[in-house]
Amino acid sequence: MDRTFAALADPTRRALVAQLIDRSLPVSELARPFAMSLQAVIKHLDVLADAGLITRKKTGRIVACTLAAEPMQHAAAWIDQHQRAWSDRLDRFETYLAHVKQKDDA
């Protein structure tokens, strides 16, 4: 999961992942919106592939990338678990503050 979060820490890589949400795309098409060289985009794709976030398939001379769901699902589950824990803590804190305010008002 460390590799997942490290890969997604970069805004360019997040934008690449966003392009792949609903479909598989060739590397050249993925690179089109970015003001950087194709080699720079490929390096970003290498990081995403090393983290298991994308897979690549070569058909002839075209390399297409596809989003791999499993690492994102693990990250989302981890975030969800921590979000629920913090939400519970904040709810208890809110209850405590209401109790303290009630005591002060009395």
N, C-alpha and C positions, 0 to 999 in steps of 0.2 A: 504494500500500500504506500510505502514511502516513495517508491518510484512513480506511482500514479500521481500523488500530490506534487512531487517535484516536476513532473512533466507538465502538469496542468497549471503550474505557477506562472508560466510564461504566457502573455496575452496572444502571441502569434500562434502558439500551439493550441490554446483554447479556441481561437478562431478557426483553425484547421479542423479541430474536432467538431465544431458547430456545423461546418460545411458537410460533414459526413453523417450527421444524425439520421437522415432519411434515405441515404443512398451511398453507393460506391462511386468514387470519382477517380479519374486519371490524375497522376501527379501534376501534369501540365495545367490541368484545369484548376486543381487545388492552389497552384502557385499564382494563377492569374491576378487575384485581387491584391497581392502583396507587392510593395515597392522594394523588392529584394531579388537577388539572383535565384535562379532555379536551384543552384547548389546550396544556398542558404535554406531554402524551403526543404530540400531533401534532408539536411541536417536536423531540422525540426522534426521531420517525419521519422528520422532514425530514433530520436529520443522517444517519440510516441510509440514506435514499434518496440523499442527496448523495454518500455514500461508495460507492454502488452495491450496498449489501448487501440492499436490499429493492426490490421494485417494487410499484406501487400500480395497481389497476384499479378504475375506477368503473363500477358497474352500477346505473343508476337513482340513488338517493340513498345507496347503500351503497358505501363505499370499502374494498376488501379489500387486504391486504398479503400479499406472498409473498416468501420468502427467495430471494435470488439467490446461487447457489453460487460463481460464479467468483471474486469478491474473497476469499472465505473460503478457497478452494482455493489461491490465490496466497499468502495469509498462512500457511496450513498448510505449504505447500512450503518457504517461507522459514524457518519455525520448525524444520521437520524437518531442513533442511540445516544449520542452526546447532546443533541438538541433536546431530547425528551428529559434527560437528566437535569440539564440547566433549566428547562421550563418548570420542572417539579421544584427545584430549589428556589426559583424566583417566585413561584406560587406560595411556597412556605414563608418566604421572606415578606411577601405582601400581606399574608395573614398575620405574621408577627407585627408588622408595622401598624396594621389596623388595630391589633390588640393593644399595642403601646399607646396609640393615639386615643383609644377609648379610655384607657387608664388615666391619661393626662387630662382628658376632658371631664373626668368624673370628680 
